[in-house]
Amino acid sequence: MLFKKLMASAMVAAAALLCATAHADTYPAKPVTIVVPFSPGGATDIMARTLAERMGKRLGQPVIVENKPGAGTMIASDHVAKAVPDGHTLLLAASSLGIAPALYSKVNYDPIKDFTPISLVASVVHVLEVHPSIPAKNVAELIAWIKANPGKANYGSVGAGTSTHLESELFNTMAGVKMQHVPYKGSAPALMDLVGGNLQVMFDAYASSGPFIKDGKVRLLAVTTAQRSRLLPDVPTVAESGLPGYEAMPWLGFVAPAGTPAPVVNKLHAELMEVLKEPEVQDKFRSLGLDIIGNSPKEFGEFLKKDIVKWAKVVKDSGAKAD
């Protein structure tokens, strides 16, 4: 009896191995869809289309971009979580994949259990900036100014629960200050109020703030990442400019539905790594305010777990909610 059970288990394992090998040999058997959780025309969408064109050539099948914006990226995430796990439906996930469960009262997916990581593709270069009337020339001076002027520092975000909101709340907590949150529906209206002096401080993507910084309408103090950005090598990090330990890295990465065969994931990862080496792709990413990363599925999975814990704490400490 025991022998029969062992034989049956061995046959199941062998069948699974053959199935996985077959998946790798025949993949992709049809067009691959990259689901983007934002509207067409933005940096993430342009990035996805840049990668899709080149991935399609390498995979021998069309790679299509499908935009499913809304609900703090949860519509796209939920769609991909429920897709057939065969590698033909992928999600270009943003930081909000792991942040949403802490922010929203109802989330229909688990960012760890319902997805298979492929690679962390890029970080979005975010910066800390102030209105020129603020005398601070670095982060330490900004913290001192906020403490000396209680109730006078208003910061703008691109919406409640967004990365720019949480980056600011992380700053509040770590610096021991209290800036007042003013949420907007996007970067453009927030930047207009920062330029106009209605806001004093803002965390924002360099891609949108860059023109205002170059024109001297806002003052750039630091980048939010742990290391300096390749895009802005002369700009210090928030940590080295006056708030040690601060780090916030909005990211973009590819995930597939949980259960996607490992050989398929490995094939997607290998082709993506080659695409990210192309000079034209690197130039395009720089123009979009993105720093290329590219790591292994295991490394991305470990990063995602840590990121979820980090931002859940920020949400809890700040009381931020998106619904």
Backbone hydrogen bonds in HBPLUS format (Angstrom, degrees):
<---DONOR---> <-ACCEPTOR-->    atom                        ^
c    i                          cat <-CA-CA->   ^        H-A-AA   ^      H-
h    n   atom  resd res      DA  || num        DHA   H-A  angle D-A-AA Bond
n    s   type  num  typ     dist DA aas  dist angle  dist       angle   num
A0005-LYS N   A0001-MET O   3.05 MM   4  6.38 155.3  2.11 147.9 154.4     1
A0006-LEU N   A0002-LEU O   2.92 MM   4  6.21 157.8  1.97 150.9 157.0     2
A0007-MET N   A0003-PHE O   2.88 MM   4  6.11 158.8  1.92 150.3 156.4     3
A0008-ALA N   A0004-LYS O   2.87 MM   4  6.07 155.7  1.93 145.4 152.4     4
A0009-SER N   A0005-LYS O   2.92 MM   4  6.15 157.7  1.97 147.2 153.0     5
A0010-ALA N   A0006-LEU O   2.90 MM   4  6.13 157.1  1.96 147.1 153.7     6
A0011-MET N   A0007-MET O   2.91 MM   4  6.14 152.6  1.98 147.5 154.8     7
A0012-VAL N   A0008-ALA O   2.98 MM   4  6.24 154.6  2.04 147.5 154.2     8
A0013-ALA N   A0009-SER O   2.95 MM   4  6.20 162.2  1.98 150.7 155.4     9
A0014-ALA N   A0010-ALA O   2.90 MM   4  6.09 155.6  1.96 144.8 151.9    10
A0015-ALA N   A0011-MET O   2.88 MM   4  6.04 154.4  1.94 144.0 151.3    11
A0016-ALA N   A0012-VAL O   2.90 MM   4  6.15 154.1  1.97 147.3 154.5    12
A0017-LEU N   A0013-ALA O   2.95 MM   4  6.20 153.6  2.02 145.4 152.4    13
A0018-LEU N   A0014-ALA O   2.91 MM   4  6.17 160.9  1.94 150.1 155.0    14
A0019-CYS N   A0015-ALA O   2.86 MM   4  6.04 153.5  1.93 145.4 153.3    15
A0020-ALA N   A0016-ALA O   2.90 MM   4  6.12 158.0  1.95 147.4 152.9    16
A0021-THR N   A0017-LEU O   2.92 MM   4  6.17 159.1  1.97 148.8 154.6    17
A0022-ALA N   A0018-LEU O   2.86 MM   4  6.05 154.7  1.92 144.3 151.7    18
A0023-HIS N   A0019-CYS O   2.87 MM   4  6.16 151.8  1.95 146.2 154.2    19
A0024-ALA N   A0020-ALA O   3.06 MM   4  6.39 156.6  2.12 147.9 152.9    20
A0025-ASP N   A0021-THR O   2.94 MM   4  6.20 155.4  2.00 149.6 156.7    21
A0026-THR N   A0022-ALA O   2.97 MM   4  6.09 153.0  2.04 151.5 157.6    22
A0027-TYR N   A0023-HIS O   2.86 MM   4  5.64 127.2  2.14 143.0 155.3    23
A0032-VAL N   A0062-PRO O   2.94 MM  30  6.40 152.3  2.02 156.4 161.8    24
A0064-ILE N   A0032-VAL O   2.69 MM  32  6.11 153.1  1.76 162.2 168.7    25
A0033-THR N   A0088-HIS O   2.86 MM  55  6.03 168.6  1.87 142.7 144.8    26
A0090-LEU N   A0033-THR O   2.82 MM  57  6.16 167.5  1.84 170.2 174.0    27
A0034-ILE N   A0064-ILE O   2.67 MM  30  6.01 166.9  1.68 168.2 172.9    28
A0066-GLU N   A0034-ILE O   2.88 MM  32  6.09 165.7  1.90 151.9 154.4    29
A0035-VAL N   A0090-LEU O   2.78 MM  55  6.05 175.5  1.78 156.2 157.2    30
A0092-LEU N   A0035-VAL O   3.00 MM  57  6.13 172.7  2.00 157.5 158.2    31
A0036-VAL N   A0066-GLU O   2.83 MM  30  6.04 161.6  1.87 147.5 153.2    32
A0068-LYS N   A0036-VAL O   2.82 MM  32  6.01 170.0  1.83 162.6 164.5    33
A0046-ILE N   A0042-GLY O   2.94 MM   4  6.19 164.0  1.97 157.9 162.6    34
A0047-MET N   A0043-ALA O   2.89 MM   4  6.03 158.9  1.94 148.1 154.3    35
A0048-ALA N   A0044-THR O   2.91 MM   4  6.12 159.2  1.95 147.1 152.7    36
A0049-ARG N   A0045-ASP O   3.00 MM   4  6.27 158.2  2.05 150.3 155.5    37
A0050-THR N   A0046-ILE O   2.96 MM   4  6.15 149.0  2.06 145.9 154.7    38
A0051-LEU N   A0047-MET O   3.01 MM   4  6.30 161.4  2.05 154.5 158.5    39
A0052-ALA N   A0048-ALA O   2.78 MM   4  5.91 156.2  1.84 147.3 155.2    40
A0053-GLU N   A0049-ARG O   3.15 MM   4  6.14 164.4  2.17 142.1 144.6    41
A0055-MET N   A0051-LEU O   2.76 MM   4  5.87 158.7  1.80 158.3 165.6    42
A0056-GLY N   A0052-ALA O   2.91 MM   4  5.88 155.5  1.97 146.5 152.5    43
A0058-ARG N   A0054-ARG O   3.23 MM   4  6.49 154.5  2.30 143.2 149.6    44
A0059-LEU N   A0055-MET O   2.84 MM   4  5.99 151.8  1.92 153.7 161.5    45
A0060-GLY N   A0056-GLY O   2.92 MM   4  5.81 133.5  2.14 141.6 151.6    46
A0073-THR N   A0070-GLY O   3.12 MM   3  5.51 130.6  2.38 110.2 121.5    47
A0074-MET N   A0071-ALA O   2.98 MM   3  5.32 161.8  2.01 113.2 117.8    48
A0077-SER N   A0073-THR O   3.20 MM   4  6.39 166.0  2.23 149.1 153.4    49
A0078-ASP N   A0074-MET O   2.86 MM   4  5.82 165.6  1.88 147.0 150.9    50
A0079-HIS N   A0075-ILE O   3.09 MM   4  6.20 154.7  2.15 141.7 148.8    51
A0080-VAL N   A0076-ALA O   3.07 MM   4  6.34 163.7  2.09 155.7 158.4    52
A0081-ALA N   A0077-SER O   2.94 MM   4  6.09 157.3  1.99 149.5 156.6    53
A0082-LYS N   A0078-ASP O   3.26 MM   4  6.42 140.4  2.43 141.2 149.1    54
A0083-ALA N   A0080-VAL O   3.05 MM   3  4.95 158.1  2.10 103.5 110.5    55
A0086-ASP N   A0084-VAL O   2.88 MM   2  5.72 136.5  2.07 107.4  94.4    56
A0091-LEU N   A0255-VAL O   2.89 MM 164  5.36 171.6  1.89 163.1 164.5    57
A0255-VAL N   A0091-LEU O   3.03 MM 164  5.36 155.0  2.09 148.7 156.6    58
A0093-ALA N   A0253-GLY O   2.68 MM 160  5.25 129.1  1.93 173.5 168.1    59
A0253-GLY N   A0093-ALA O   2.89 MM 160  5.25 156.3  1.95 143.6 150.5    60
A0097-LEU N   A0094-ALA O   2.91 MM   3  5.81 172.1  1.92 129.9 132.6    61
A0098-GLY N   A0095-SER O   3.22 MM   3  6.15 139.5  2.40 125.3 129.4    62
A0100-ALA N   A0096-SER O   2.98 MM   4  5.49 164.2  2.00 140.3 141.6    63
A0102-ALA N   A0099-ILE O   3.01 MM   3  5.75 142.9  2.15 123.0 132.4    64
A0103-LEU N   A0100-ALA O   2.93 MM   3  4.99 131.5  2.17 102.3 116.5    65
A0104-TYR N   A0100-ALA O   2.88 MM   4  5.79 166.4  1.90 173.0 169.4    66
A0322-ALA N   A0103-LEU O   3.41 MM 219  5.64 170.2  2.42 128.3 128.2    67
A0114-ASP N   A0110-ASP O   3.00 MM   4  5.39 160.1  2.04 146.0 150.3    68
A0258-ALA N   A0114-ASP O   3.07 MM 144  4.88 147.5  2.18 111.7 107.2    69
A0116-THR N   A0256-ALA O   2.64 MM 140  5.02 162.5  1.67 148.3 152.0    70
A0256-ALA N   A0116-THR O   2.84 MM 140  5.02 160.9  1.88 142.6 148.6    71
A0118-ILE N   A0254-PHE O   2.95 MM 136  5.41 150.0  2.04 157.8 149.8    72
A0119-SER N   A0254-PHE O   3.39 MM 135  5.50 158.1  2.44 135.6 139.9    73
A0254-PHE N   A0119-SER O   2.89 MM 135  5.50 145.3  2.01 161.8 164.3    74
A0294-GLY N   A0120-LEU O   2.80 MM 174  5.41 136.8  1.99 144.0 157.8    75
A0121-VAL N   A0252-LEU O   2.86 MM 131  5.74 136.5  2.05 133.1 147.0    76
A0293-ILE N   A0121-VAL O   2.76 MM 172  5.29 171.2  1.77 139.5 136.7    77
A0122-ALA N   A0252-LEU O   3.14 MM 130  5.43 162.3  2.17 147.7 151.8    78
A0252-LEU N   A0122-ALA O   2.90 MM 130  5.43 147.1  2.01 164.2 164.8    79
A0123-SER N   A0291-ASP O   2.87 MM 168  5.23 156.6  1.93 148.4 153.4    80
A0291-ASP N   A0123-SER O   2.93 MM 168  5.23 163.7  1.96 152.4 157.5    81
A0124-VAL N   A0250-PRO O   2.81 MM 126  5.37 165.2  1.83 141.3 146.1    82
A0125-VAL N   A0289-GLY O   3.00 MM 164  5.65 168.0  2.02 159.9 162.0    83
A0206-TYR N   A0125-VAL O   2.81 MM  81  5.77 170.8  1.82 159.0 159.4    84
A0224-THR N   A0126-HIS O   3.08 MM  98  5.78 156.0  2.14 145.7 145.8    85
A0127-VAL N   A0204-ASP O   2.76 MM  77  5.57 161.1  1.79 163.3 166.3    86
A0204-ASP N   A0127-VAL O   3.05 MM  77  5.57 154.1  2.11 149.5 157.7    87
A0128-LEU N   A0222-ALA O   2.81 MM  94  5.32 160.7  1.85 150.3 154.1    88
A0221-LEU N   A0128-LEU O   2.90 MM  93  5.66 167.8  1.91 163.5 163.6    89
A0129-GLU N   A0202-MET O   2.93 MM  73  5.46 163.2  1.96 157.4 163.1    90
A0202-MET N   A0129-GLU O   2.96 MM  73  5.46 147.1  2.07 160.1 157.5    91
A0130-VAL N   A0219-ARG O   2.92 MM  89  5.25 152.7  1.99 142.2 150.4    92
A0219-ARG N   A0130-VAL O   2.79 MM  89  5.25 174.9  1.79 162.7 163.7    93
A0131-HIS N   A0200-GLN O   3.09 MM  69  5.23 149.9  2.19 130.2 133.6    94
A0134-ILE N   A0131-HIS O   2.94 MM   3  5.79 164.8  1.96 130.3 134.7    95
A0142-LEU N   A0138-ASN O   3.02 MM   4  6.30 146.7  2.14 145.0 155.2    96
A0143-ILE N   A0139-VAL O   2.93 MM   4  6.23 163.4  1.96 159.3 161.7    97
A0140-ALA N   A0241-SER O   3.03 MM 101  6.38 145.5  2.15 150.3 139.7    98
A0144-ALA N   A0140-ALA O   3.09 MM   4  6.32 159.5  2.14 143.9 149.7    99
A0145-TRP N   A0141-GLU O   2.92 MM   4  6.09 152.9  2.00 143.0 150.4   100
A0146-ILE N   A0142-LEU O   2.91 MM   4  6.19 162.4  1.94 156.5 160.4   101
A0147-LYS N   A0143-ILE O   3.03 MM   4  6.25 162.7  2.06 150.8 155.2   102
A0148-ALA N   A0144-ALA O   3.00 MM   4  6.16 142.8  2.14 140.6 151.0   103
A0149-ASN N   A0145-TRP O   2.95 MM   4  6.06 119.6  2.32 139.8 155.0   104
A0149-ASN N   A0146-ILE O   3.19 MM   3  5.09 144.0  2.33  95.0 105.5   105
A0152-LYS N   A0149-ASN O   3.17 MM   3  5.74 157.8  2.22 141.2 140.8   106
A0180-GLN N   A0153-ALA O   2.89 MM  27  6.33 161.0  1.93 156.9 157.7   107
A0200-GLN N   A0154-ASN O   2.96 MM  46  5.53 162.2  2.00 147.9 153.7   108
A0201-VAL N   A0154-ASN O   3.20 MM  47  6.32 161.0  2.24 152.9 152.1   109
A0155-TYR N   A0180-GLN O   2.78 MM  25  5.99 166.4  1.80 158.6 162.1   110
A0182-VAL N   A0155-TYR O   2.86 MM  27  6.00 144.3  1.99 166.5 169.8   111
A0156-GLY N   A0201-VAL O   3.23 MM  45  6.82 145.4  2.36 155.7 160.2   112
A0157-SER N   A0182-VAL O   3.26 MM  25  6.49 143.1  2.40 141.5 141.1   113
A0184-TYR N   A0157-SER O   3.01 MM  27  5.95 134.8  2.23 131.5 144.1   114
A0162-THR N   A0159-GLY O   3.15 MM   3  5.58 160.7  2.19 133.9 133.2   115
A0165-HIS N   A0162-THR O   3.10 MM   3  5.23 126.5  2.40  99.5 113.2   116
A0166-LEU N   A0162-THR O   3.04 MM   4  6.41 165.4  2.06 158.4 161.3   117
A0167-GLU N   A0163-SER O   2.80 MM   4  5.89 155.0  1.86 151.1 158.3   118
A0168-SER N   A0164-THR O   3.34 MM   4  6.28 151.4  2.43 128.4 134.8   119
A0169-GLU N   A0165-HIS O   3.06 MM   4  6.40 151.7  2.14 145.2 153.5   120
A0170-LEU N   A0166-LEU O   2.84 MM   4  6.01 151.6  1.92 147.3 154.7   121
A0171-PHE N   A0167-GLU O   3.06 MM   4  6.28 149.6  2.15 138.2 146.3   122
A0172-ASN N   A0168-SER O   2.88 MM   4  6.23 157.2  1.93 147.2 153.3   123
A0173-THR N   A0169-GLU O   2.98 MM   4  6.18 166.2  2.00 149.0 151.6   124
A0174-MET N   A0170-LEU O   2.96 MM   4  6.10 172.1  1.96 152.9 155.3   125
A0175-ALA N   A0171-PHE O   2.86 MM   4  5.76 158.2  1.90 153.0 159.0   126
A0176-GLY N   A0172-ASN O   2.93 MM   4  5.71 124.1  2.25 137.4 149.5   127
A0177-VAL N   A0172-ASN O   3.07 MM   5  4.92 150.1  2.16 136.3 142.7   128
A0191-LEU N   A0187-SER O   2.87 MM   4  6.03 161.0  1.90 162.2 167.9   129
A0192-MET N   A0188-ALA O   3.04 MM   4  6.29 151.1  2.12 149.4 157.5   130
A0193-ASP N   A0189-PRO O   3.21 MM   4  6.48 151.8  2.30 141.3 147.4   131
A0194-LEU N   A0190-ALA O   2.94 MM   4  6.26 143.5  2.07 144.3 155.6   132
A0195-VAL N   A0191-LEU O   2.82 MM   4  6.03 166.6  1.84 154.7 157.5   133
A0196-GLY N   A0192-MET O   2.91 MM   4  6.02 146.8  2.02 136.1 146.2   134
A0198-ASN N   A0193-ASP O   2.83 MM   5  5.05 131.8  2.06 155.2 160.1   135
A0199-LEU N   A0193-ASP O   3.20 MM   6  5.77 142.3  2.35 124.6 120.0   136
A0197-GLY N   A0194-LEU O   3.19 MM   3  5.20 154.8  2.26  99.6 107.3   137
A0208-SER N   A0205-ALA O   3.17 MM   3  5.72 137.6  2.36 110.1 119.0   138
A0209-SER N   A0205-ALA O   3.09 MM   4  6.33 161.0  2.13 152.2 158.2   139
A0210-GLY N   A0206-TYR O   2.72 MM   4  5.13 147.5  1.82 144.3 147.2   140
A0212-PHE N   A0209-SER O   2.99 MM   3  5.51 122.5  2.33 116.3 130.4   141
A0213-ILE N   A0209-SER O   3.03 MM   4  6.25 152.6  2.10 155.6 163.6   142
A0214-LYS N   A0210-GLY O   2.92 MM   4  6.15 165.0  1.94 159.6 163.2   143
A0215-ASP N   A0211-PRO O   3.07 MM   4  6.20 142.8  2.21 136.2 145.8   144
A0217-LYS N   A0212-PHE O   2.91 MM   5  5.20 140.2  2.07 162.8 163.6   145
A0216-GLY N   A0213-ILE O   3.05 MM   3  5.14 157.2  2.10 104.3 111.4   146
A0223-VAL N   A0236-PRO O   2.93 MM  13  6.35 150.2  2.01 142.9 152.7   147
A0238-VAL N   A0223-VAL O   2.88 MM  15  5.95 134.5  2.09 169.9 165.7   148
A0248-ALA N   A0224-THR O   2.88 MM  24  5.25 155.1  1.94 133.0 138.4   149
A0232-LEU N   A0229-SER O   3.13 MM   3  5.15 129.6  2.40  95.6 108.0   150
A0235-VAL N   A0232-LEU O   3.09 MM   3  5.59 166.8  2.11 120.6 124.8   151
A0241-SER N   A0237-THR O   3.01 MM   4  6.03 128.2  2.28 141.1 155.0   152
A0241-SER N   A0238-VAL O   3.26 MM   3  5.07 136.3  2.46  92.1 104.3   153
A0243-LEU N   A0238-VAL O   3.12 MM   5  5.89 150.4  2.21 146.1 147.1   154
A0246-TYR N   A0243-LEU O   3.18 MM   3  5.98 160.1  2.22 144.6 146.9   155
A0260-THR N   A0257-PRO O   3.26 MM   3  6.07 142.8  2.40 144.5 144.6   156
A0264-VAL N   A0261-PRO O   3.03 MM   3  5.42 125.9  2.33 108.2 121.6   157
A0265-VAL N   A0261-PRO O   3.06 MM   4  6.43 159.8  2.10 153.7 160.0   158
A0266-ASN N   A0262-ALA O   2.81 MM   4  6.01 163.5  1.83 158.2 162.6   159
A0267-LYS N   A0263-PRO O   2.99 MM   4  6.12 147.1  2.10 135.7 144.3   160
A0268-LEU N   A0264-VAL O   2.96 MM   4  6.22 165.0  1.98 153.6 157.1   161
A0269-HIS N   A0265-VAL O   2.88 MM   4  6.07 161.0  1.91 150.8 156.7   162
A0270-ALA N   A0266-ASN O   2.94 MM   4  6.05 161.9  1.97 145.1 149.8   163
A0271-GLU N   A0267-LYS O   3.07 MM   4  6.27 165.2  2.09 152.4 155.8   164
A0272-LEU N   A0268-LEU O   2.96 MM   4  6.08 158.1  2.01 148.9 155.5   165
A0273-MET N   A0269-HIS O   2.96 MM   4  6.17 158.1  2.01 152.2 157.6   166
A0274-GLU N   A0270-ALA O   3.28 MM   4  6.56 149.7  2.38 141.1 148.2   167
A0275-VAL N   A0271-GLU O   3.06 MM   4  6.36 155.8  2.12 148.0 154.6   168
A0276-LEU N   A0272-LEU O   2.95 MM   4  6.21 157.8  2.00 155.1 160.6   169
A0277-LYS N   A0274-GLU O   3.17 MM   3  5.33 149.3  2.27 101.4 110.5   170
A0278-GLU N   A0275-VAL O   3.07 MM   3  5.53 159.4  2.11 114.2 120.5   171
A0281-VAL N   A0278-GLU O   3.05 MM   3  5.31 121.0  2.41 104.9 119.4   172
A0282-GLN N   A0278-GLU O   3.02 MM   4  6.35 160.2  2.06 156.9 163.1   173
A0283-ASP N   A0279-PRO O   2.91 MM   4  6.13 154.0  1.97 148.8 155.6   174
A0284-LYS N   A0280-GLU O   2.99 MM   4  6.16 156.9  2.05 142.3 148.6   175
A0285-PHE N   A0281-VAL O   2.94 MM   4  6.19 159.0  1.99 152.3 157.6   176
A0286-ARG N   A0282-GLN O   3.08 MM   4  6.29 159.6  2.13 144.3 149.5   177
A0287-SER N   A0283-ASP O   3.05 MM   4  6.33 154.9  2.11 147.3 153.9   178
A0288-LEU N   A0284-LYS O   3.14 MM   4  6.40 128.7  2.42 138.7 152.0   179
A0288-LEU N   A0285-PHE O   3.02 MM   3  5.08 136.2  2.22  97.9 110.6   180
A0290-LEU N   A0285-PHE O   2.94 MM   5  5.08 157.2  1.99 143.6 144.7   181
A0289-GLY N   A0286-ARG O   3.05 MM   3  5.13 163.3  2.08 107.1 111.6   182
A0300-PHE N   A0296-SER O   2.89 MM   4  6.11 160.6  1.93 156.9 162.5   183
A0301-GLY N   A0297-PRO O   2.94 MM   4  6.11 156.8  2.00 145.5 151.9   184
A0302-GLU N   A0298-LYS O   3.02 MM   4  6.28 157.4  2.07 150.5 155.9   185
A0303-PHE N   A0299-GLU O   2.92 MM   4  6.11 156.4  1.98 145.8 152.8   186
A0304-LEU N   A0300-PHE O   2.88 MM   4  6.08 160.8  1.92 152.2 157.1   187
A0305-LYS N   A0301-GLY O   3.19 MM   4  6.43 158.2  2.24 145.5 150.1   188
A0306-LYS N   A0302-GLU O   3.27 MM   4  6.53 163.2  2.30 148.3 151.8   189
A0307-ASP N   A0303-PHE O   2.88 MM   4  6.10 155.9  1.94 153.6 161.4   190
A0308-ILE N   A0304-LEU O   2.98 MM   4  6.15 156.3  2.03 151.8 156.8   191
A0309-VAL N   A0305-LYS O   3.29 MM   4  6.56 163.4  2.32 146.9 150.2   192
A0310-LYS N   A0306-LYS O   3.00 MM   4  6.20 162.2  2.03 150.1 155.2   193
A0311-TRP N   A0307-ASP O   3.08 MM   4  6.25 174.6  2.08 155.2 155.5   194
A0312-ALA N   A0308-ILE O   2.99 MM   4  6.01 146.8  2.11 144.7 154.3   195
A0313-LYS N   A0309-VAL O   3.23 MM   4  6.40 151.2  2.32 144.7 150.5   196
A0314-VAL N   A0310-LYS O   3.24 MM   4  6.62 152.4  2.32 140.9 148.4   197
A0315-VAL N   A0311-TRP O   2.89 MM   4  6.08 161.2  1.93 147.5 152.2   198
A0316-LYS N   A0312-ALA O   2.97 MM   4  6.14 159.2  2.01 143.0 148.9   199
A0317-ASP N   A0313-LYS O   2.82 MM   4  5.99 167.3  1.83 154.7 158.0   200
A0318-SER N   A0314-VAL O   2.94 MM   4  5.98 152.7  2.02 146.7 153.8   201
A0319-GLY N   A0315-VAL O   2.82 MM   4  5.67 133.8  2.04 142.0 153.4   202
